[in-house]
């Protein structure tokens, strides 16, 4: 098989790149290790920045997003028996966030591509890349019907943190910068009515907690927990009791409860590789960077990467130039590090660290008080939360 761009991974990054290239008349093919049903059912982040929402609508992918997505003009921060609201719209000149699950974005993209008979190959094992440093890259793998081989001009590695793309780059090329946090999130998806019409972030002496929702009948909650624990060690009653303690800043309300449909423990890390390209291979999304989920930036960062990468491919095929492709890492990393800073800051404010002393606890409260009590500080928080402008 011959194509112009070979894409590894059918998550939001890979699917969005394929869709943008298709609209520009550039051929591509996607290879995905997992099954189609797994990709559609995988529950991930659900907070969409303004620029991400705008891009999807501009691309003609906004029908369900505009109908089912929940617009939020602000969110609440609870700490030290205080409730403070960050008015995102007021502080950013009308920008908002949208609660719309990542799996819903995947559904929209997959439906749009399949409607055009786009070549998607699921359950492809033993994928390996060849010739990425020789200008004639090739992707080899094995599917249900036997070996598969794709010759292409470029490869886009959109296959996540554990994918084959980054691992295919020779040792010594990439600088890896990372930080492991000494806690994790227990994340649950529950069939329970909304406790609030907006997101809630809570700082508590027992650990951080976050309330969000997926729609009017599904809620999504996160509890700080031991990274070495097991989700099954958290029975439903224990989860709801702990959430109620941490989210209920002044003991004035009960948290709506319901059946827990999914629970998973997610370790917290920051991770960046530099550069995000090598030869004919370009990394995007989780293959190149991970942020702690406190700032709700994972999918949004991937979308920003893809917008730049698509612009580079379009310039190459339309104008015969590689200026944007050559600058891809530099452009993306400038934005990525600003988002890493914000995610690190949010994580440091809302989580209790092991062996945390009283001085650190007071510093966290002071930081939260400043972030929510100062107009300038609140504006900075809001600017970052609704999302920095795309660089391309």
N, C-alpha and C positions, 0 to 999 in steps of 0.2 A: 504494500500500500504506500502511496506517495501523497504527502500533504505539505502545506507550507509551515504550519505550526502544530507540533505534537504537544498535547496537554496531558499531564499526569495528575489525576484527581478530579472527582466530580462533586466537590463541595461548592460552596458559594463562589470561591475565587475561580476555580476552573470553569464552572458553568457560565459565570458572568463574562469571562474572557472569551469563551467560545461564542457567546451571543453577540458581543461587541464586534468581534472579528467577522462574524457572519454578516452583520449589517453593513460592514465595510467591504464586503466582497472578498474576504481573505479566508482561504480554506484552512480548516483545522480538524483534528480528531482527538477525542478524549478516551483515555484508558483509566479505568477505576478498579481498584482491588476488591472493593466491597460489592454487594448485590444492590440492585436498584431499590428493593424494598428497605434495605438497611439505610441507604442514603436518605430516603424519604422519611423514615421513622426516627432518625437520629435527632434528639432534642438538644439544642444548644442555646446560645444567647438570644435575647429578644429585644434589646434596646437599639434603635436605629437613629443615627445622627441625622441632622437636617440635610447635609450634603448627600448622604447615602440615599435618603428618601427622594431627594430632587433628581438624582441621577437615574434611579429606577423608573421614576415617572417619565423623565425625558426619553428613556429608551423604550417606552410603551409597555412597561411592566407594572403599571400602577393600579390596575383595575381592582384586584383583591386587596392590595395594600391600602388604597384609599377607602375601600368599603369596610374592611375588617380591622385595619390597624387602629390602635388607640393613641390618639394625640395627647401628649402631656405637655402642659405649659410650665410645669414646675415639679418639684419633688420636696419631700419633707426630710429633715434631719432631726433625730432625737438623741439627746444626750443629757446627762445630769438632771433628769426630770424636766428638761426643756424640750419644746417643740418649735423648730424654726423652719420656715418654708423658703426655698430658693425659687424665686420667680424667674424661670429661664427666659420666658418670652419678653418680659419687661426689661431684663438685664442685657438681652442680646439683640434688641431691635426686632423682636417678633419671631425669632427662631424657636423651634420646639424639638422634642424627641418623639419617636413613635415606637410603641410597643408592638412588635410584629416578629414572631419567632423566626429564627434562622431557617428552620425546616420549611417554613412557609415561603421564604425567598427561594429555597431550593425547588419547591414544588412549582413555583411560577416560572423559574428559569428552565426547568426540565420540560415542563409542558410546552413552553415556547419553542424550545429546540426540537422536541420530538414532533411537533406539528409540522416542522420543515424537514423531517426525515434526516436530522443531523446524525452523523456517525458516532454514537456512544457505545463503548464496549465495557460492560460490567464483568466483575469476577475474573479479572485478568491477574494471574499469579506470575511469580518469577520474573518480574519486570526488571530489566536492566538497561542502562543507557550506554551507547557507544559513540565515539567520534565527536564528543562535545567540544574537544579542544582542537579539532581538525577541520572545522567548517562543514562537515558532512554528517550531522548527527543521525542516529538511528535508535529507535526504541524497540526492544524485543520483549516478548512476554508469551504467556500461554493461557488460552481461554478454553472454554468447553469444547470447541471444535478443533483444537490443536494450536500449534505455534502461530504467533502473530508478529509481523515485522513492519514497522512504519519508518520510512525515510522522510526526513523533513529538513527545513532550513533552520528552524529554531525549536527548542523545547522549553515549555513553561512548567516549572515544578510547583504544582499547587496541591501537593499530596500530604500536607500537614507535617507536624513535628517529627513523626516517626516514619515518614515516607522515604522512598529510595532516592529522590532527587538530590537533596542536600548531601546524602551519603555518597553520591557518585562523584562529587568534587574531590580532587586529590588532596591528601593531607598537606597542611601548610599553606593552603590558599586562603582559607577563611579565618578570620579572627572571631572567636566565639566569646561573647560577653553575657554572663548570666548571674542570676541571684535566686536562690531557693529561700522561700519564706517558711518559718517554722510552724505553720498552721495550714489548714485546708478549709474548704467549704463542704458542708453537707447540703446538697441541693435537692429539693423535692419539687415535684409537680403534683398538685392536689386538685381534686374536684371539689372546690370550695369557693363560695362567693367572695367578692372583693372585700377586703378590710378597709380599703381606701381607694379613692379615685386616682391617686397618684402613687408613685414609688415612695418607699420609706427606707432610709438608711438609719441604722441604730448603733450607737456606741454604748457598750455596757461593760461593767466590771467582769462579767462572765464570758465576754467575747462579743464580737460583732454579729449583726444580723441584718438581712435585707429582705424587704417584702416587695414583690412585683406581681404582675398578672400576665396571663396570656390572652384571655378574653373574659367575658362576663361570668363564665362558669369555671374557668381554670385559673389557679393561682400558682405562682412560682416563688419559693422562699429559699433563703440561704442562711445557714448557721455556721459560724466559725467552729472548727472542731480539730481534733488531733489528726495530723496527716497520715499517721500509721494505723488509724482505726478502720473499721469496716462498716459500711452502710447498714448491713443487716443487724449490727449491734444496737441500732437506734430504732426501738419500737415506735409505733405511731404516737402513742400517748406521750412518750418522752419527748418526741420532736415537737409536738404541739405545745406541751407545757413549757419547754425551753424557749420556743419562739415567743410565746405570750409574755414570758418574763422579760426577755431582751427588747422586744418591740414596744411594750406597754410602758412608755416613759413615766406616766403619772398614775398608773393603775386605774385608769378611768374607763377602760373598755375591754371587751372580750374579743379574742381573735376568732373569726369564723373558721370552723373546722370541717373536714370532709375526708373521703378516702384518698390515700396517698397512692398515686398511679406509678410514680417512679422516684427512686432515690439513688443518689450517686455521690461519692466523695471525690472532689477535685483538688489536687494539690496546687499550691500557688507558686508561680515562678515568673521571673522576668528573663527573657532570652532574646538576644539579637546576634545575627551573623553579619559580618562585613567582609567583602561586598556581598550584594545579593545576586551576583551574576558571575559566570565563568564561561568564557568561550561562547558557545551557542545556547547555553543553559541560563535561564532566568528563574529565580526563586520568588515566590509571592505568598502572602498570607502566613499561616503557621509554619510553613517550611522555612521561613526566614526570621520570624519573630513571634514571641509569645508575651502577652501582658497579663498580669494578674486581673481577674475578672471584675474587680471592685469598680473600675471606671467604665465598664461596659464598652470596651473598645475593640475586642477581637475581630468580629466580622467587619466592623467599620474600617479598621486598618487594612484588612484584606481588600476591601472594595477600593480604597484609595490606591493601593498598589496596582490593582488591575486597571484602573483608569489610566495610570501612567504607562503601564506596560502595553496596553492596547494602543495608546497614542504613539508609542515608539514603533510598534509593528506597522501601524497605518502609515506613518511617515516613511518607513523603509520601503514598503511596497508601492506607495503612490509617488514618492519623490526620489526614491533611490538613495536616501540619506540615513545615517545611523546616529545622528546627533542625540536624539532622545533616548535611543536604546543604550548608547554609551554612557549617558548621564543618569540612567535609570536608578542605580544604587544611590548615587549622591542625592538625587531629588527625593527619593522615598525615605532614606535614612534621616534626613533633616526633620521630616515630619514624625517619623517613628520615635525618635528620641524625645521629642516634645510630648508625645502621647505616653511614652514610658515614664517620663517624669510625673505626669499627672496621675497615672495609675499607681505608681509607687507612693505618691503623696496621699491619695485616697486610702490606699491599703494601710499606710502607717498611722493614719488618723483613727480608723474604725476598728482595728484589731488589737487584741491584747496579746503582747509578746510574752513568751515563757520567762519566768523570773522577773517580770516587770516590776520595777520599784515605784514608790509613791511619787517620786519626782517626775518620772516619765508619764505616769497616769495624769498628773496635773498639767503637764505640757500638752498632752492630747486634748484635754478639756479646753485649755487656753487656745489651742489651734482651732478647734471646732467653734469656739465662741467668736474668734476673730473672723473665720471664714463665713460665718452666718450673720455676724453683727456689723461688719464693716461693708459699706456699699462697694468699695473698690475691690475688696477681697471676694465678696459674693459675685461680683461681675466677672472676675477672673475664673472662679469656679464654674460659673454658668457658661462662659465662653468655651471652656474646654469640654464641658459635659455635652453641650449640643453639637460639638465637633469643630475642629479647626478646618479652615478652607482646604479643599483639595489642591495639591501642588501642580497638577496638570490640567 
